[in-house]
Amino acid sequence: MKQNKKRVTRTFLPLLFTLLACVALPFGAHAADTDQGSQPLDLTSLKLEDLMDLTVTSVGRKAQKIYDSAAAVFVITQEDIRRSGVTNIPDALRMVPGLEVARIDGNKWAVSSRGFNGRFASKMLVLMDGRSVYTPLFSGVLWDSQDTLMEDIARIEVVRGPGATMWGANAVNGIINIITKEAEDTVGGLVTAGGGTQERAFASARYGKQLGEKGNYRVYLKYFDREGLEDPQTGREGHNGWHALRGGFRLDAAPAEKDTFTLQGDYYDQRLNETYLNIPGFGDTLNYTTPVSGGNLIARWKRTFSESADMGVQLYYDRTDMRYAVVDASIDTVDVDFQNRFRFGSEHEILWGAGYRFIRDRLRFPLQDFTLKEREQNNLFSAFLQGTFMLVPERLHLIVGSKFEHNDYTGLEVQPSARLLWTPAEKQSVWLSVSRAARTPSLGEDSESLSIAAPPTSIPPFPEPVPTHVHMIGSDTLKAEKLIAYELGYRVEPVPRLTVDTALFYNVYRDLILLRADAPIFSFAPAPALTIPAQLQSRSAAKTWGGELAGDLKALPWWRLRLAYTFLRVLSQETDPAILAADLKKENPQHQVSLRSAMDLGKNVEGDLWLRYVDALPAFGIASYLTLDARLDWQLRKDLHLVLVGQNLLHDRQMEFVSQYISTQPAALGRSFYGKLQWEF
């Protein structure tokens, strides 16, 4: 019975969504011509010039329009998130040109910009409402812990390329800044509930209210239970399911005319199913359920003196508890940040600031094959200074500055940048930049000792290949990874219904931290096995170049198309045969394409299609793939929506990535469907 149900799901539902897509065009055209009484929807009614005038804050730590930003920046709006049908933040990031987003299993992703992708993508800085979520333990982002109510996200700003001058170390290849709505924008109630194949069950609730005459608040609660993705070898559900409970609040107030104050916090408790591979002493696989919990509290105050002068202070505390099979970790982070902006003369602007971050780690190791030094604390001191100078009034700007940062691993790091912004016309801008960025080592790289599985090795006279492990050894002499980046960008609205945003880059990396192997060690007891000692060293280099294109076309009054294209090429990489690393040319997709179609199918009905192509990853044995998502939204009444979503409709089973260093069983994505009811009051 269960097999029959799966067969019906895999054959009938894709046909249903394809049929809906086929009837969308004539139905939409008829609705646009005849139904004058229906209310226009936000995305298709938004003017293209309004999209390019969107305000961003991640480029220069101040509010500025995209056309005035001298960086490769892309904004995912709340409308984009809603119409995509995604249920998590990493999947929403697939819209962005220049980003590589790949799912490892039911609760793990790899997300990076312009190469060097991995489960712990070490060269991306991720922020949530100004709070850094970069983990000091593994040097990267644990995407399973980064979540909120999707309906409460105002926008996600993604900067490709270095942002270290403003945000400091680890903002090497890009910045992802997730910004939630202010409390005054969420007054009232929201309830959602639904379920499906992979999204077995989910529900959320949020309530917001005005607080006196000068404030607003909201509270929210979110729960989901997600099925594990399929084991690519057996086709059965893998041990990688995920369920989580999360809640939080936000309070915004304006106690004085020039002052604003925000207090917000979150708490989460979740269980991640994982299958570890070839851990010494535990056989081929180890099924494990990982409890992960944590919380954060942010306080932010800002005083605005004028349109071009303000200052602010932010303080946050973050606590994370992770109980992985290989390490138990409790991490406390306290961060304070100050910045000040003011006019210099009549045409120029100065922005400066300073910060301090304190991190305390408490670690325990269930397996003897994984050890780290127990560093009690880590201190990070920083300051930055940036000036914006008008060289030609309203046409040519020079932006120069630098970040000065002192950490406990590599000492002082200086990260300068220089950018030129030329705006020859109102809807046209050209920018170029030269930047230096650094990525500091993590606690794991500084002091880890870890055995990971490698492919079995054939050793005569043994008839079968013998089990092989790489024993990774950290080093306290590692240098910071360095990047010199050259970028050129162009934005234009050539015709009223079309906008185009392009960027080219050339990156030079040195002191990359990679494993270098020593002489292998062969052992006979308790069974023949080969161990390859390998120590992390700062001795590799690489060069990459590429380009990104984002296009937005309002083809018809009821139909909008959005295109994103990414090209990435590795020019050279150090070829020391002792370096244990995949070829960069083969571990990143060379081409990626995303095409989104948003249609108003009639009164109170929306239809969306999202087609994606991702090139092959030969280093991991992953073929290129094409996939399609579809969404249908029917507004049953003014305050009630029924949403049907189909994802990955073009394939039964497709792997996207594998987990490096900590070897867990990768999983394959297949077709999935869910339905949702959303009630607003």
C-alpha positions as CSV (number, residue, x, y, z in Angstrom):
1,M,0.0,0.0,0.0
2,K,2.8,2.4,0.9
3,Q,4.6,1.7,-2.4
4,N,1.4,2.3,-4.4
5,K,1.0,5.6,-2.6
6,K,4.6,6.6,-3.4
7,R,4.0,5.6,-7.1
8,V,0.9,7.7,-7.3
9,T,2.7,10.7,-5.8
10,R,5.7,10.4,-8.1
11,T,3.6,10.2,-11.3
12,F,0.3,12.1,-10.8
13,L,1.4,15.2,-8.9
14,P,4.2,16.2,-11.3
15,L,1.6,15.9,-14.1
16,L,-0.8,18.1,-12.2
17,F,1.7,20.9,-11.7
18,T,2.8,20.7,-15.3
19,L,-0.8,21.0,-16.4
20,L,-1.2,24.1,-14.2
21,A,1.9,25.6,-15.8
22,C,0.5,25.0,-19.3
23,V,-2.9,26.7,-18.6
24,A,-1.2,29.6,-16.8
25,L,-0.5,31.7,-19.8
26,P,-3.9,31.9,-21.5
27,F,-5.7,32.1,-18.1
28,G,-3.4,34.9,-16.9
29,A,-3.8,36.9,-20.1
30,H,-7.6,36.7,-20.0
31,A,-7.6,37.7,-16.3
32,A,-5.4,40.7,-17.0
33,D,-7.6,41.9,-19.8
34,T,-11.1,41.3,-18.3
35,D,-10.9,41.3,-14.5
36,Q,-10.5,44.9,-13.7
37,G,-11.8,44.5,-10.2
38,S,-9.1,42.2,-8.8
39,Q,-6.4,43.8,-6.6
40,P,-2.9,43.8,-8.1
41,L,-0.3,41.6,-6.3
42,D,2.8,43.2,-4.8
43,L,5.5,41.6,-7.0
44,T,3.9,42.1,-10.4
45,S,2.6,45.6,-9.6
46,L,5.9,46.8,-8.3
47,K,7.7,49.0,-10.8
48,L,11.2,47.9,-11.9
49,E,12.6,51.3,-11.0
50,D,11.3,50.6,-7.4
51,L,13.3,47.4,-7.3
52,M,16.6,49.2,-8.2
53,D,15.8,51.9,-5.6
54,L,15.5,49.3,-2.8
55,T,17.4,50.4,0.3
56,V,20.3,48.2,1.4
57,T,22.5,48.5,4.5
58,S,25.0,45.6,4.2
59,V,27.4,47.3,1.7
60,G,28.3,50.4,3.7
61,R,26.7,49.8,7.1
62,K,24.2,52.6,6.2
63,A,21.0,52.9,4.2
64,Q,21.6,53.4,0.5
65,K,20.0,52.6,-2.8
66,I,21.2,49.6,-4.8
67,Y,22.2,52.0,-7.6
68,D,24.4,53.9,-5.1
69,S,26.2,50.7,-3.9
70,A,29.7,50.1,-5.2
71,A,29.4,46.3,-4.7
72,A,27.7,43.2,-6.2
73,V,24.6,43.2,-4.0
74,F,21.3,41.3,-4.5
75,V,18.2,41.7,-2.4
76,I,15.7,38.8,-1.7
77,T,12.4,40.5,-0.7
78,Q,9.6,39.1,1.4
79,E,7.6,38.9,-1.8
80,D,10.4,36.8,-3.4
81,I,10.4,34.4,-0.4
82,R,6.6,34.1,-0.3
83,R,6.3,33.4,-4.0
84,S,9.1,30.9,-4.1
85,G,7.4,28.5,-1.7
86,V,10.7,27.8,0.2
87,T,10.4,26.8,3.8
88,N,14.0,27.6,4.9
89,I,16.6,30.3,4.5
90,P,19.3,28.3,2.5
91,D,16.8,27.3,-0.2
92,A,15.7,31.0,-0.5
93,L,19.4,31.8,-1.2
94,R,19.3,29.8,-4.5
95,M,17.8,32.9,-6.1
96,V,21.0,34.8,-5.8
97,P,23.5,35.0,-8.7
98,G,27.0,34.1,-7.5
99,L,25.9,31.9,-4.7
100,E,26.4,28.1,-4.6
101,V,23.7,26.5,-2.5
102,A,23.6,22.7,-2.2
103,R,21.8,20.4,0.2
104,I,23.8,17.7,1.9
105,D,21.0,15.9,3.7
106,G,17.7,16.6,5.4
107,N,19.3,19.1,7.9
108,K,22.6,20.3,6.3
109,W,23.5,22.7,3.6
110,A,26.6,24.1,1.9
111,V,26.3,27.8,1.1
112,S,29.1,29.9,-0.3
113,S,29.9,32.7,-2.8
114,R,32.4,32.5,-5.7
115,G,33.8,29.1,-4.8
116,F,35.2,27.2,-1.8
117,N,31.8,25.8,-0.9
118,G,31.3,23.3,1.9
119,R,29.3,22.4,5.0
120,F,31.4,24.8,7.0
121,A,31.9,27.4,4.2
122,S,34.7,29.4,6.0
123,K,34.7,32.5,3.7
124,M,31.1,33.7,4.1
125,L,29.9,36.0,6.9
126,V,26.3,35.5,7.8
127,L,24.3,38.0,9.9
128,M,20.8,37.9,11.4
129,D,19.6,41.4,12.3
130,G,23.3,42.5,12.9
131,R,24.2,39.4,14.9
132,S,27.1,37.3,13.5
133,V,26.2,33.6,13.3
134,Y,29.7,32.5,12.2
135,T,30.7,29.6,14.5
136,P,34.2,29.8,16.0
137,L,34.3,26.0,16.4
138,F,34.3,24.8,12.8
139,S,34.9,28.1,11.0
140,G,31.6,28.4,9.1
141,V,27.8,28.6,9.5
142,L,25.6,25.8,10.9
143,W,22.5,26.4,8.8
144,D,20.3,24.1,10.8
145,S,20.4,26.7,13.7
146,Q,19.7,29.8,11.5
147,D,16.0,30.1,11.2
148,T,13.1,32.4,12.0
149,L,9.5,32.8,10.9
150,M,9.8,33.1,7.1
151,E,6.9,35.5,6.9
152,D,8.8,37.9,9.3
153,I,11.8,38.3,7.1
154,A,11.8,41.8,5.5
155,R,14.6,41.0,3.1
156,I,17.9,39.2,2.7
157,E,20.8,41.3,1.4
158,V,23.6,39.3,-0.2
159,V,26.9,40.9,-1.0
160,R,29.2,38.9,-3.3
161,G,32.8,39.7,-2.8
162,P,34.8,41.0,0.1
163,G,33.1,43.1,2.8
164,A,35.9,42.9,5.3
165,T,36.5,46.7,5.5
166,M,33.1,47.1,7.1
167,W,32.4,43.7,8.7
168,G,35.8,42.3,9.5
169,A,37.5,38.9,9.1
170,N,35.7,36.1,7.4
171,A,33.7,38.4,5.2
172,V,36.0,37.2,2.4
173,N,33.8,35.9,-0.4
174,G,30.6,37.5,0.6
175,I,28.1,38.6,3.2
176,I,24.5,37.3,3.8
177,N,22.5,39.7,6.0
178,I,19.0,38.4,7.1
179,I,16.9,41.3,8.2
180,T,13.5,40.8,9.9
181,K,10.6,43.2,9.8
182,E,10.1,45.9,12.4
183,A,7.4,45.2,15.0
184,E,5.1,47.9,13.6
185,D,5.0,46.0,10.3
186,T,3.6,42.9,12.0
187,V,0.7,44.2,14.0
188,G,-2.1,41.7,14.2
189,G,-2.1,37.9,14.0
190,L,-0.7,35.2,11.7
191,V,-1.3,31.5,11.9
192,T,0.0,28.9,9.4
193,A,-0.2,25.2,9.3
194,G,0.4,22.5,6.8
195,G,2.2,19.3,5.8
196,G,3.3,17.1,2.9
197,T,5.8,14.5,1.9
198,Q,9.1,15.8,3.2
199,E,7.5,18.7,5.2
200,R,5.5,16.2,7.2
201,A,4.0,18.7,9.6
202,F,4.6,22.4,10.3
203,A,2.8,25.2,12.1
204,S,3.6,28.7,13.3
205,A,1.9,31.6,15.0
206,R,2.7,35.3,15.5
207,Y,1.0,38.1,17.2
208,G,1.9,41.8,17.2
209,K,0.5,44.8,18.9
210,Q,1.1,48.5,19.5
211,L,2.7,49.3,22.8
212,G,1.6,52.7,24.0
213,E,2.1,55.6,21.6
214,K,5.8,55.0,20.8
215,G,6.3,51.3,20.5
216,N,5.3,48.0,19.0
217,Y,6.0,44.4,19.8
218,R,5.5,40.9,18.5
219,V,6.0,37.3,19.7
220,Y,6.2,34.2,17.5
221,L,6.3,30.4,17.8
222,K,7.3,27.9,15.1
223,Y,7.4,24.1,14.8
224,F,8.2,21.7,12.1
225,D,8.9,18.0,11.5
226,R,10.8,17.1,8.4
227,E,11.3,13.7,6.9
228,G,14.8,12.4,6.1
229,L,16.0,12.5,2.5
230,E,16.7,9.3,0.6
231,D,19.9,7.3,0.9
232,P,21.3,7.5,-2.6
233,Q,22.4,3.9,-2.5
234,T,19.3,2.1,-1.3
235,G,16.5,4.6,-2.2
236,R,15.1,4.3,1.3
237,E,14.6,7.2,3.8
238,G,17.9,8.0,5.4
239,H,18.6,8.7,9.1
240,N,18.6,12.5,8.5
241,G,15.2,13.8,9.6
242,W,14.8,17.0,11.6
243,H,12.3,18.5,14.0
244,A,12.5,21.8,15.8
245,L,10.7,24.2,18.0
246,R,11.6,27.9,18.0
247,G,10.1,31.0,19.6
248,G,11.0,34.7,19.9
249,F,10.0,38.3,20.3
250,R,10.8,41.8,19.1
251,L,10.2,45.2,20.7
252,D,10.7,48.5,18.8
253,A,10.3,51.8,20.4
254,A,11.0,55.5,19.7
255,P,11.4,57.0,23.2
256,A,12.5,60.4,21.8
257,E,12.1,62.1,18.4
258,K,15.7,61.3,17.3
259,D,16.1,57.9,19.1
260,T,15.1,54.4,18.3
261,F,15.5,51.3,20.4
262,T,15.2,47.6,19.6
263,L,15.2,44.6,21.9
264,Q,14.7,41.1,20.4
265,G,15.5,37.5,21.2
266,D,15.1,33.9,20.1
267,Y,15.3,30.4,21.6
268,Y,15.3,27.1,19.8
269,D,15.4,23.4,20.6
270,Q,15.8,20.8,17.9
271,R,16.9,17.2,17.1
272,L,19.0,16.4,14.0
273,N,19.3,12.8,12.8
274,E,22.7,12.0,11.4
275,T,24.5,9.0,10.0
276,Y,28.3,9.1,10.6
277,L,30.5,7.1,8.2
278,N,33.5,4.9,9.1
279,I,34.3,6.3,12.6
280,P,37.1,4.1,14.0
281,G,35.7,1.7,16.5
282,F,32.0,2.1,15.4
283,G,31.9,0.2,12.1
284,D,30.7,1.5,8.7
285,T,27.9,3.6,10.0
286,L,26.7,5.2,13.3
287,N,23.2,6.5,13.5
288,Y,23.0,9.3,16.0
289,T,20.4,11.9,17.1
290,T,22.0,15.3,17.8
291,P,20.3,17.7,20.2
292,V,21.0,21.3,19.4
293,S,19.6,24.2,21.4
294,G,20.4,27.9,21.9
295,G,19.2,31.4,22.2
296,N,20.2,35.0,21.6
297,L,19.3,38.5,22.9
298,I,20.0,41.7,21.0
299,A,19.7,45.3,22.2
300,R,20.2,48.1,19.7
301,W,20.0,51.9,20.1
302,K,20.4,54.5,17.4
303,R,20.3,58.4,17.4
304,T,19.7,60.2,14.1
305,F,21.0,63.8,14.0
306,S,20.3,64.4,10.3
307,E,19.9,62.5,7.0
308,S,23.7,62.2,6.8
309,A,24.7,61.9,10.5
310,D,23.8,59.3,13.1
311,M,25.4,57.0,15.7
312,G,24.4,53.7,17.2
313,V,25.3,50.9,19.7
314,Q,24.5,47.3,19.5
315,L,25.0,44.6,22.1
316,Y,24.2,40.9,21.8
317,Y,24.6,37.7,23.6
318,D,24.4,34.3,21.9
319,R,24.5,30.8,23.5
320,T,24.7,27.5,21.5
321,D,24.7,24.0,22.8
322,M,25.6,21.2,20.4
323,R,25.8,17.5,21.3
324,Y,27.3,15.9,18.1
325,A,28.6,12.4,18.2
326,V,32.2,13.7,17.8
327,V,32.1,16.7,20.1
328,D,29.8,18.3,22.7
329,A,30.2,22.1,22.6
330,S,28.7,25.0,24.5
331,I,29.7,28.4,23.1
332,D,28.9,31.7,24.6
333,T,29.4,34.9,22.6
334,V,29.1,38.5,23.8
335,D,29.5,41.3,21.2
336,V,29.4,45.1,21.5
337,D,29.6,47.3,18.4
338,F,29.6,51.1,18.0
339,Q,29.5,53.2,14.9
340,N,29.2,56.9,14.0
341,R,28.5,58.7,10.7
342,F,28.9,62.4,10.0
343,R,29.5,64.9,7.2
344,F,33.0,66.0,6.3
345,G,32.8,69.3,4.5
346,S,29.7,69.8,2.4
347,E,30.2,66.9,-0.1
348,H,32.0,64.1,1.9
349,E,31.1,61.6,4.6
350,I,33.0,59.7,7.3
351,L,31.9,56.5,8.9
352,W,33.9,54.9,11.7
353,G,33.3,52.4,14.5
354,A,34.8,50.0,17.0
355,G,33.8,46.7,18.5
356,Y,34.7,43.9,20.9
357,R,33.7,40.2,20.9
358,F,34.3,37.7,23.7
359,I,33.8,34.0,23.0
360,R,34.0,31.2,25.6
361,D,34.1,27.5,24.6
362,R,33.4,24.5,26.8
363,L,34.1,21.2,24.9
364,R,33.8,17.5,25.6
365,F,34.7,14.6,23.3
366,P,32.6,11.4,23.3
367,L,35.0,9.7,20.9
368,Q,38.7,9.6,21.6
369,D,39.4,9.9,17.9
370,F,38.3,13.6,18.0
371,T,40.1,16.0,20.3
372,L,40.5,19.8,20.6
373,K,42.3,22.0,23.0
374,E,39.9,23.5,25.4
375,R,40.4,27.2,24.8
376,E,38.7,29.0,27.6
377,Q,38.2,32.2,25.8
378,N,38.8,34.1,22.6
379,N,39.0,37.9,22.3
380,L,38.4,40.0,19.1
381,F,39.1,43.7,19.1
382,S,38.2,45.8,16.0
383,A,37.9,49.3,14.6
384,F,37.1,50.6,11.1
385,L,37.3,53.9,9.2
386,Q,35.7,54.7,5.8
387,G,35.4,57.9,3.9
388,T,33.1,58.6,0.9
389,F,34.4,61.5,-1.2
390,M,32.5,63.2,-4.1
391,L,35.0,63.7,-6.9
392,V,32.4,65.0,-9.4
393,P,29.1,66.3,-8.0
394,E,26.3,63.6,-8.3
395,R,28.4,61.6,-10.7
396,L,31.7,60.2,-9.3
397,H,32.4,59.0,-5.8
398,L,35.5,57.5,-4.2
399,I,35.0,55.2,-1.2
400,V,38.2,54.2,0.8
401,G,38.6,52.6,4.2
402,S,40.0,49.8,6.2
403,K,39.2,47.4,9.1
404,F,41.8,46.8,11.8
405,E,41.2,43.7,13.8
406,H,43.2,41.8,16.5
407,N,42.4,38.1,17.2
408,D,44.0,35.5,19.4
409,Y,45.1,33.3,16.5
410,T,47.0,35.5,14.1
411,G,47.2,38.8,15.8
412,L,46.5,42.0,13.9
413,E,44.8,41.9,10.5
414,V,44.4,45.0,8.3
415,Q,41.7,44.8,5.6
416,P,41.5,47.9,3.3
417,S,39.5,48.6,0.2
418,A,39.1,51.3,-2.4
419,R,35.9,51.7,-4.6
420,L,34.8,54.0,-7.4
421,L,31.2,54.6,-8.2
422,W,30.2,56.4,-11.4
423,T,26.6,57.3,-12.2
424,P,26.5,58.8,-15.7
425,A,22.7,58.7,-15.8
426,E,19.8,58.4,-13.4
427,K,19.3,54.7,-13.9
428,Q,22.8,53.7,-14.8
429,S,25.8,53.1,-12.6
430,V,29.3,51.6,-13.0
431,W,31.5,50.6,-10.1
432,L,35.0,49.0,-9.6
433,S,36.9,48.0,-6.5
434,V,40.1,46.6,-5.1
435,S,39.9,44.9,-1.7
436,R,41.9,42.9,0.7
437,A,40.2,40.4,3.1
438,A,41.4,37.8,5.6
439,R,39.9,34.6,7.1
440,T,41.2,33.8,10.6
441,P,41.6,30.1,11.6
442,S,39.0,28.5,13.8
443,L,39.4,26.6,17.1
444,G,39.2,23.3,15.2
445,E,41.9,24.2,12.7
446,D,44.1,25.5,15.5
447,S,44.1,22.4,17.6
448,E,41.9,19.6,16.2
449,S,42.8,15.9,16.1
450,L,40.3,14.0,14.0
451,S,40.2,10.7,12.0
452,I,38.0,10.8,8.8
453,A,37.2,8.1,6.4
454,A,39.0,7.9,3.0
455,P,38.5,5.5,0.0
456,P,39.9,2.0,0.7
457,T,43.5,1.5,-0.5
458,S,44.8,-1.5,-2.5
459,I,47.9,-2.9,-0.9
460,P,49.6,-6.1,-2.1
461,P,49.4,-8.9,-1.1
462,F,46.0,-8.3,0.4
463,P,43.2,-9.4,-1.9
464,E,40.8,-6.7,-1.0
465,P,41.4,-2.9,-0.5
466,V,42.1,-2.1,3.2
467,P,40.2,0.5,5.2
468,T,41.9,3.9,5.1
469,H,41.6,6.9,7.4
470,V,43.1,10.3,7.3
471,H,44.2,11.6,10.7
472,M,43.8,15.3,10.7
473,I,46.1,17.4,13.0
474,G,45.6,21.0,13.6
475,S,48.3,23.6,14.0
476,D,48.7,26.7,16.2
477,T,51.1,28.3,13.6
478,L,48.5,28.8,10.9
479,K,48.3,32.1,9.2
480,A,45.1,34.0,8.2
481,E,43.9,33.1,4.6
482,K,44.4,36.2,2.4
483,L,42.4,37.5,-0.6
484,I,43.1,40.3,-3.0
485,A,39.9,40.9,-5.0
486,Y,39.3,43.0,-8.2
487,E,35.7,43.7,-9.1
488,L,33.8,45.6,-11.8
489,G,30.1,46.0,-12.0
490,Y,27.4,47.7,-14.1
491,R,23.7,48.3,-13.4
492,V,21.3,49.7,-16.0
493,E,17.6,50.0,-16.9
494,P,17.9,50.0,-20.7
495,V,14.2,50.1,-21.3
496,P,11.3,50.8,-18.8
497,R,10.4,47.1,-18.3
498,L,13.9,45.7,-18.0
499,T,16.7,46.0,-15.4
500,V,20.2,44.4,-15.7
501,D,22.8,44.0,-13.0
502,T,26.2,42.5,-13.9
503,A,29.5,41.9,-12.0
504,L,32.9,40.5,-12.9
505,F,35.6,39.5,-10.5
506,Y,39.2,38.2,-10.3
507,N,40.4,36.8,-7.0
508,V,43.9,35.9,-5.8
509,Y,44.1,33.8,-2.7
510,R,47.2,32.9,-0.7
511,D,48.0,31.1,2.6
512,L,45.0,28.8,2.1
513,I,44.6,26.3,4.9
514,L,44.7,22.8,3.6
515,L,45.8,19.3,4.7
516,R,49.3,18.2,3.8
517,A,49.9,14.4,4.1
518,D,52.9,12.7,5.8
519,A,54.1,9.2,5.3
520,P,51.3,6.6,5.7
521,I,51.2,4.2,8.7
522,F,50.1,0.6,8.1
523,S,48.7,-1.5,11.0
524,F,47.8,-5.2,11.2
525,A,45.8,-5.4,14.4
526,P,42.9,-5.8,15.0
527,A,42.6,-5.9,11.2
528,P,44.7,-4.5,8.3
529,A,44.3,-0.7,8.0
530,L,46.1,2.3,6.6
531,T,46.3,5.7,8.4
532,I,47.5,8.8,6.6
533,P,48.7,11.5,9.1
534,A,47.9,15.0,7.7
535,Q,48.5,18.4,9.2
536,L,46.8,21.6,8.4
537,Q,49.2,24.1,6.9
538,S,49.0,27.6,5.4
539,R,50.8,26.9,2.2
540,S,48.3,26.8,-0.7
541,A,47.3,29.4,-3.3
542,A,44.6,29.8,-5.9
543,K,43.1,32.2,-8.5
544,T,39.5,32.4,-9.6
545,W,37.5,34.6,-11.9
546,G,34.0,34.8,-13.1
547,G,30.9,36.8,-13.7
548,E,27.3,37.1,-12.5
549,L,24.1,38.4,-14.2
550,A,20.8,39.3,-12.8
551,G,17.9,40.4,-15.1
552,D,14.4,41.4,-14.3
553,L,11.7,41.7,-17.0
554,K,8.1,42.7,-16.7
555,A,7.0,40.8,-19.8
556,L,3.3,41.6,-19.4
557,P,1.3,43.5,-16.8
558,W,0.5,40.2,-15.1
559,W,3.8,38.4,-15.7
560,R,7.3,38.9,-14.4
561,L,10.5,37.0,-15.2
562,R,13.7,37.0,-13.2
563,L,16.9,35.5,-14.5
564,A,20.2,34.8,-12.5
565,Y,23.3,33.4,-14.2
566,T,26.6,32.5,-12.6
567,F,30.0,31.6,-14.2
568,L,32.9,30.6,-12.1
569,R,36.4,29.5,-13.3
570,V,39.5,28.4,-11.3
571,L,42.5,29.7,-13.2
572,S,45.2,28.0,-11.1
573,Q,45.7,26.1,-7.9
574,E,48.9,25.0,-6.1
575,T,49.5,21.4,-7.1
576,D,51.7,20.0,-4.3
577,P,50.9,16.2,-4.6
578,A,50.9,15.9,-0.8
579,I,48.0,18.4,-0.4
580,L,44.8,16.4,0.4
581,A,42.2,18.5,-1.2
582,A,39.8,18.2,-4.1
583,D,40.6,20.1,-7.3
584,L,38.9,23.5,-7.0
585,K,38.1,23.3,-10.7
586,K,36.0,20.2,-10.0
587,E,34.4,21.0,-6.7
588,N,32.4,24.1,-7.7
589,P,29.8,24.4,-10.5
590,Q,31.1,26.3,-13.5
591,H,27.6,27.4,-14.6
592,Q,24.4,28.0,-12.7
593,V,21.1,29.4,-14.0
594,S,17.9,30.4,-12.2
595,L,14.7,31.5,-14.0
596,R,11.7,32.5,-12.0
597,S,8.3,33.2,-13.4
598,A,5.6,35.0,-11.4
599,M,2.1,35.2,-12.8
600,D,-1.3,36.6,-11.7
601,L,-3.6,33.9,-13.0
602,G,-6.8,35.7,-12.2
603,K,-8.7,37.2,-9.3
604,N,-7.1,36.0,-6.0
605,V,-4.9,33.3,-7.7
606,E,-1.1,33.3,-8.2
607,G,1.1,30.9,-10.1
608,D,4.8,30.6,-9.9
609,L,7.4,28.4,-11.6
610,W,11.1,28.3,-10.7
611,L,13.6,26.5,-13.1
612,R,17.2,25.9,-12.0
613,Y,20.3,24.4,-13.6
614,V,23.4,23.5,-11.7
615,D,26.6,22.3,-13.4
616,A,28.4,19.1,-12.4
617,L,30.8,18.6,-9.4
618,P,33.2,16.0,-10.8
619,A,35.3,16.0,-7.5
620,F,32.3,14.5,-5.7
621,G,30.9,12.4,-8.5
622,I,27.8,14.6,-8.8
623,A,26.2,15.1,-12.2
624,S,24.7,18.4,-13.5
625,Y,21.0,18.7,-12.9
626,L,17.9,20.6,-13.9
627,T,15.0,21.0,-11.5
628,L,11.6,22.8,-11.3
629,D,9.5,24.1,-8.5
630,A,5.9,25.1,-8.8
631,R,3.5,27.1,-6.5
632,L,-0.2,27.8,-6.6
633,D,-1.7,30.3,-4.2
634,W,-5.5,30.7,-3.9
635,Q,-6.8,33.5,-1.7
636,L,-10.0,31.9,-0.4
637,R,-11.1,35.1,1.3
638,K,-9.4,38.3,2.3
639,D,-7.6,36.9,5.3
640,L,-7.2,33.2,4.3
641,H,-4.8,31.6,1.7
642,L,-4.4,28.0,0.5
643,V,-1.0,27.3,-0.9
644,L,0.2,24.2,-2.9
645,V,3.9,23.7,-3.6
646,G,5.8,21.1,-5.6
647,Q,9.6,21.0,-5.4
648,N,12.3,19.2,-7.4
649,L,9.7,18.0,-9.9
650,L,12.0,16.9,-12.6
651,H,13.9,14.1,-10.8
652,D,13.3,11.2,-8.5
653,R,16.6,11.3,-6.8
654,Q,19.5,13.8,-7.1
655,M,22.5,14.4,-4.9
656,E,23.8,17.9,-4.6
657,F,26.8,17.8,-2.3
658,V,28.8,15.7,0.3
659,S,30.0,16.5,3.8
660,Q,33.7,17.1,4.1
661,Y,35.9,16.6,7.2
662,I,33.1,15.3,9.5
663,S,31.9,12.4,7.3
664,T,28.2,12.0,7.4
665,Q,26.0,10.1,4.9
666,P,24.9,12.4,2.1
667,A,21.3,12.2,0.9
668,A,19.5,12.7,-2.4
669,L,16.7,15.1,-3.0
670,G,13.5,13.9,-4.7
671,R,10.1,15.2,-5.6
672,S,8.3,16.7,-2.6
673,F,4.9,18.4,-2.1
674,Y,3.2,20.3,0.6
675,G,0.0,22.2,1.3
676,K,-0.4,25.2,3.6
677,L,-3.2,27.3,5.1
678,Q,-2.4,30.8,6.2
679,W,-4.7,33.0,8.2
680,E,-4.1,36.6,9.0
681,F,-6.2,38.6,11.4
